[in-house]
Amino acid sequence: MQNNQEIQQCIDQCTQLANQLRSLSKNSQNQMMSDHLFEGAHHIDLCVTECSYPVQKANQ
């Protein structure tokens, strides 16, 4: 169970980071930087999705 809690904590931190990147992207005056920040957030979202799957399976 300890591992699931650690993974969930990492997921929560990554989700928060992705949201921060999206916020920075929206506020950026530079379109290229905005696109890169948004793309980074998207990649973190993909990682979160992959990490969430084993946690959900373990909790079933």
Secondary structure, 3 states (H helix, E strand, C coil): CHHHHHHHHHHHHHHHHHHHHHHHHHHCCCHHHHHHHHHHHHHHHHHHHHHHHHHHHHCC
